[in-house]
Amino acid sequence: MIRTIAALLLAGTAGASGAPPAADSLNSSECLAARAELEQALAEPASARQAHPQRLLQARRQATTACLGRDSPGRERSGAPEPAQSVPAPTIAPRPAQAPAAVAAQPQPPLPIPRAAVITTCDPAGCWDSEGRRLNNMGPLIVGPRGLCSMQGGQLNCP
């Protein structure tokens, strides 16, 4: 603390333009008494400083005024840590009740796969299949009720 005050005073006088320093205010009787009071306030146990925080603040103000010749403007700090802040514990809200899951839809019955018709009998104009359809010859091609039939691997596929 004393070093800080001395450094501030030296910094203030070092910047002066060759003018001799004014009376040494750091060694004046008022400054020495204010510094002694500040040292006593700082030497108190932390519990006593917390019980009477204004004593330390008042001692700092007196030392600043007596030793530096001015009252420190701006924010004042006590040197003691800030009091702990009380933060409420987080609350976790329960989830809202969920609607019961929808019942799964019944699966559709499997689609019937059409079986290939088997040719049962043929004549010079065409053939008959196992479903009773007439398949007519048209040159080398066979035509069913809905269009041309295709022969693949010995199987006849008619639309």
N, C-alpha and C positions, 0 to 999 in steps of 0.2 A: 504494500500500500504506500509506504513511504517512498519507495523507488519510483512508483508511478507518479506520485506528486512531483518528485524531483525531476523526473524525465519531462513532464509537462512544462515545468517551469523553465528548464534548460531549453526546450524546444521553442518556447515563446521568446526567450531572450536571444537565442542564437539567430533568429530571423530578424532581429532589430538591426537597423542600418548604422552600426558603429556608435550608437548612443550609449553612454555608460548606463549600466543597470541601475534601477531605482533601489531604494533601501531593500535589504535582504529580508523579504517578508517571511521566508521559511524559518528564519532563526529568531523571529520576533517572539516576545513573551506570549502574545495571544495565540500565535500559531503553535508554539510548544505546548501550551495548556490544552488547546483543541486536539492536537495529536495525541497527547497523553490520554485524554478522555476517549478518543477513538480506539487507542490501543487497549484500554480497559474494556470497552464494549466488545471488541473483537476477541478478547481473551476469555470472555464468559463462556460457559458451556453452551452447547447448541440448544439444550432445552430451555435455558434462561433466555437466549436470544429469541427463541420462538415464542416464549411467554410475553416478552416485551420487545416487539420488533421496532417500535417507535424510538427507543433509546439509541439503537445503532443508526437509524436513519437521521436522527437529530445530531448525533456526534459526527457523522459524515458531512452534513450541511455546515456545521460550525467549522470543521477543519478546512473545507473548501473555501468558505468565506474568509476565514482568518489567514490562511496560508496563500491562497491564490488571488484574493481580493475580489472575488466574484462568487455569485451563487450559481451552482450548476443548473443550467436550463435543461429542459427536455425530460425524458422519461427517467424516473428514479427507480433504482434497483436496490433491493435490500441485501443481496448477496446470498440470502437463504434460498433454497429451492422453492419453486412455486408449489403451492399446496396441490395435493393429488386431486385429480378430477374424478368425479363419480360418474361412471358410465353404466347405464342399466344393462343387465344381461340380455342377450338377444332371445327373443321368443320365437319359437317355431310353431306355426299354426298347423293343426292336423289337416291332412288332405280331405277335401270334401268326399263324401261317399260317392263311389262310382256306381253308375247304373249297371245292373247285371248284364253280362255279355249276351248278345243276341244268339238265339238258337240257330245253329247252322242249318241251312236249307237242305232238304232231302236231295240226295244226288239223283240226277236224271237217269232213267233206265238207259242202258247202252243202246246205241243206234244199231238197227239191224244192218248187217253188211250183205249187200246183194251178192248172191252166189252166181257164179258163171253158169250160164245155161249149157246144158249138154245137148248136142245135136243127136236126135233120136233116129230120124229117117231122112233120106234125101231122094229126090227124083230129078229128071233132066231140067226142070224149071227152078228148083230151089230145094230148101231143107225145112224140116220141122224141128223145133227144139223141145226141151223137156218141160217148158212152161206153156207150150201150146202155141207159140208164135210161129208165123210163117216167115222164113228168110228166103228172099228171092235172089236168083243169080242174075247178075248184070255183067256179062262178059266174065272176066276173071274175078270179079268182086262179088261179095254177098251183101245185100241191102236188107237191114232190119226195119221194123215199123217206124223208127225215128232217125234213120240215117245209115251210113256205111258201117259195116262191121269190120273189125280188124282181126287178123289171125296172128297170134304171138305164141310161139313155142308149142304149136299143136292145139292151143285153146282159141276159141272163137269168142271175141268180146264185142257184143252189140249194144249200142246205146238205147 
